[in-house]
Amino acid sequence: MDIKTFKNLAPKLPAEIAVLMRGPTGVGKSHLAKQCAEIIGLPFIDVRGSTMSEGDVGGYPDIEGMKTTGVMTFCMPSWFVRSCREPVVLMLDELNRSLPGVQQSFFQLVLDRELGNDKDGNPYKLHPETRVFAAVNHGSEYDVNDMDPALLRRFWTVDLEPTNQDWIEWAGPAGVDAVTVDFIRNHPEHLRVDPSSVDPGTICPTPASWHRLDDSLQHMNMAPTELAGSGAEGLYALCSGFVGTEAAIAFHEFIKRYESVISADDVLGGKIDNVKAKSLQASESLGVIDKIIESAKTVKWTKKQALNIANFVKARGGEQLVYFWNALSKSQNLPNIQALHKHLGTQVVEIVRAARGLDK
């Protein structure tokens, strides 16, 4: 399931339905749960099961209380107490890397929505509107415990398969540098490499590692936007420690030559002639088209801008013209669609008919 579909469905589930996200490390499962909490409008609590012992979840005996009541009760962890007192989104992270005793406590939490007991033997219950999300690392490269089938069937289970577009749409509003986003748009093969496909111990890029790299670059006053067209000493060495050798080389070269990368404004302003448009590689022109589509979502194009866009897309022709038209239609910006239709409508129909063999 892609991220957009997950974010549309998960927040709408009943509060008592626990959600289990499965996927490789670094695809953003924790971030996704936090985004769902923001959509729902609840505080987010992240609990990492792999770092806990059984008592860290199920509580420790309240020795002082026993002296007064003569009954054994348990001091419960703060995250659980808050989840009982008020509605929150409770994230149980790295569930299948947890100790068996921790998993059993999580099992009770998911199944019965309760843990521990008071002096009368009554269990402490989650707030009725508290929602439980959980995540497991999924894949042959991980040293994990198998999920108990009885626990697994208590979840709405989703195998996450984030797309490059998912990451691009998330990255901009999240503050990721525009050049970093543009790199992934033009080189999607570097967003994530399956660790099981390389030698053990090899540093591989993931969506999370690109985020950490970008945060580090901005913190060090080495934001890619500021380095565009030149690069900087130590840039490659820094990048390779986050995303590995191949991605670091490609990213370093991309930043050094970024001044030649075409923006949506370049096309809208008529700065790209037909010769330049036709000379672009397919990946470069698709990146430009994606930028234009992003502009279509928020900007109402003038007649001149619409003509400039049409000329650029006509120069690319074929599949890319159809790709542009389909993406523009999905933007639901009717004025922009109408402005482009008179320039491109006939060509799109002709290309589709030819592809279907209907022009004979």
N, C-alpha and C positions, 0 to 999 in steps of 0.2 A: 504494500500500500504506500502511495506517495504521501508527502507531508500535508499537502493541501487537503486531501480527502480525510486524513486522520484528524486534522484540526477542525474540520467541519463536523465530524461525527462524535469524537470523544467527549467534548464538553457538554453535549446534549444528552448523554446517557444518564439514567437514574443514578443518584448519588451512591446507592448501595452496590452498584456494579463496578467491580475493580477492573482496571485496565492493565494489561501486560504487553509491553513493547519488547519485541525481539529484534536484534540486529547486531551487526559488528560494532566494535568499539569506535568511537569518534564520529558517529553519524549524527549525534546531537539528540540522543534520547532524553537526557536530563533537561536540556534547553527546551525541548518540545513539551515536556510535562509542565515546565515553568510557563511557557506561552499559553498552554491550556488553562493554567491557574489564573493568568491575567485575563483571559477571555471570560472565564466564569466569574472573576472578581473576588477570588479568595487568596489568603496568604499561602505561600509555598514553603513546605518543609522538606528538605532533602535528607534522607536517612540512608547511609551507605552500609549495607548488610555485611560486606566483606571485611569490615574493620571491627565488627562487634563479636562479643561473646553472648552466650544465652542470657546471662543476667542483664546485659545491656539492653535487651529487648523486653524480656519477661519481668524484669525488676529484681531487686535484692531485698532480703528480709529486713523488715523494719524493727531492729533490735529494741530501740527506745519505746516504740509503740507496744511491743510485746510485753514490756515491763508493766505497762499500765493496764492493758486489756487482757493479758494472758493468752492472746490469740495471735497466731502468725499472720501478718499481712506483709505486703511488699511495697517498697518505695519504687514507684514507676518512673521511667525516664521522662524528661521534660517534654520532649517532642510528642510523646503519647498523651501526656496530661493535657497539653494544649489542644491536641486533636479531639479530646473528649469534651473540653470546655467550650470550644468554639469551632465553627466549620473551617476547615483548611483543605488544601490539596497535599496529601501525604505521599511522598515519593520514596518507594522502597527500591533503592538502586543496587545493582550488581547482585540480584537475588540468588542467582545460581552459582555465585562464588562465595556464598555464605556457609558457615558451619551448619551441620545438620540440625543442631539445637536451635539456631537462629531461624533456619527455615521453618521449623515446626512452630515457633512463635509467630512468624509471619503468616503461616498457614492458618492459625487460629484467628489472627487479626483480619485476614481476608475472608475466611469462612464465616466466623461468628461476629466479627467487628467488635471484639472485646479481648481483654487481657487482665491478669491479676485478679485481686478480690479485696473487698473491704472487710472490716471486723465481723460482719454478719455473713460473710461468704458470697456476697454479691459481686459479680465481675464489674470492672470498669469498662464502660462502653464508649465507643466512638460517637461523636456528635452525629445526629442523623444526616446532616448535610456534608459531613467530611467525606472527601473522595480519596480513594486509594489508587495510585498509579504505581506500577512496578516496571523494572527493566532488567533484562538479562542479555549478556553478551552471547551471541549466537554464531557459531562457526568452528571449523576444525582447528583453527589456530589457538583456541583458548583452552586453558586448564580449568574446567568448571565441573560442577556436580550436575547430574541429570535432574531435571525437575520432576517432582513427585506428580504422577498423573492425576491424583486426587486433588492436588493443589492447582494444577494447570487448568483443569476444567472449571474452576471457580472464577476464571478471568474471562473477559473479552480479550482474546489474544490476537495481536497484530504483528505480522512480519513487515517491518519497515524497510522500504526500498526507496530512499530519498533520491530524487533526480537532481541533476545539476541546476535546473531552473528553480527547484525548491530552495537550494542554498543561495542562489543569486537573489531571489525575491526576499529572503530573510536578511541577507548580508547588508544591503543598503540601509534599511531602517535601523539595523543594529549598530551602525557606525563604522562598518568595515570600509577601508579606503577604496575610493572609486577605481583606482588602478588595479588593486587586488581583485576586485569584482570583475573588472574587464579582462583580467588574465584568465580567470576561471571561465568566463563567457567564451573566450577565444580558444582556450585549451582545456576543455572539460575532462580530458583524459588524466589530468593531473590533480583533480579534486580528491580522488580516493583511489588507492591501489590496494588490492586484496593482499594482506600480509601472507596468506598461505601460498601465494604465487611467487614469492621471493625467498631468498635464504633467511633462515632464522636470525633475528637480531637486526635485520635491515630496517632502517628508518623509512617509513612510508607516509605519504601524505594522507590526511583524513580531513573531513570538513572541520573538525575541532582543531586540528593542528594548524590549518590555515588561519583560523580565528586567533589562536594564540600567537602565531607569527605576526599577524597584522597588529595586534595589541602591543606586542613588543616593539615593533618598528615605530609605531606612533609614540610610544613612551620614550624611545631613544632619540626622538627628533629625526627619524629616518623614514617618515611616512612616504610611501611610494609616490604619491602625488607630488611631493616636494623633490624627489629624486628623479622624476620622469625626464628622460632625455640624457641622463648623465650616469646615474648609479652612484655608488659610494663605496669607500674602502670598508671591507669587512662585511658587505651586504651578502655576498654568496655564502661566506662561512656561517653567518647567522641563519640564513634560510635553510642551509643543508641540515642544521641541527634540529629543525622543526619538521621539514617535509622531505628530506632525503636528497640525494645527489641529483637525480634526473630532473625532478621538479624545481630544485634550486637553480640549476643551470638555465632552465627555460624561463623561470621567473626573473632571474637576473638580467638575461638578455632582453626580455620583454620590457622591463623598466628602462633599460639603456636606450631602447629605440622607440619609446612610447610617444615621442613627439610626432611620429609619423602615423600614429593610430587615429582613425577617423571617428569623430564624435557625431552624435545625432544633430547637433547644431551646425556642424560642417555641411551636412546634407540639406538641412532645412534652409540654410543660408545660400545654397547654390554654389558652394566652394568646390564641389567634387564634380568634374566634368565626366562625360561618357567614357573617355579614354582611361581615366583613373579608375572609374567604377568597374570597367571590364577587366582591368589588370589585376584586381584583387583576387587573392586566393579565396576558395569557397568558405573556409573557416573565418577569414577576416570579414568577408561581406555579410555572412550570417550574424557575426557579432554586431556589425553596424545596424543590420535590420532589427535585431533584438533591442538595440538602443532606441531606434525610431519607435518601436512598439511601446516601449516604456514611456516615451514622450507622448504617445497617443492617448495614454490613460489619463493624463493630467493637463495637457496643453491643447487648446483649440487652434489648429493650424490655419494660417491665412491662405488665400488662394495661391499666392506665390510660393509659399512653403509647400503646399500640396503638390504643385507642379514640379518643384524641385525633387520632392520625394518620388513622384511618379517617374521622373526621368532616371533617377538612380536605380529604381527597381526594374524598370524596363531594360536598362543596360545589363542588368544581371540576368533577367529573363528566366524562362523555363520553370524549374522546380522552385527556385528561390522567389520568383514572383508569386507563385501560388502559395508558398509558405507565408510570405508577407501578407497576402490578402486574407488567408485564414486566421492568422494571428491578429490582424487589425479588426476583423469581424468579432473576435472574442473580446476585444477591448471594450465593446459596447459604447464607444464614443461616437454617437450617430453623426454629428456634424463632420467629423474627420472621415468617417466611412463614406458619407455622401460626397465630400470634396474629392476623394480619391476615385470614387466609382466611375465618374465620367472620363477619367484618364486611363483607368486600368480594367474596367469591367469587361470590355470586349476582348482584351487580350487574355484575361483569366479564363473566360468561357472557351476561347479558341484552344488554349493549352490543355484544358481539361478534356475537351472533345477529342483532341488529337491523341491524348494519352489513352482514351477509351476506344479509339478506332472509329469514332463517329463522324469524322470529317471526310470520309471516303464516299 
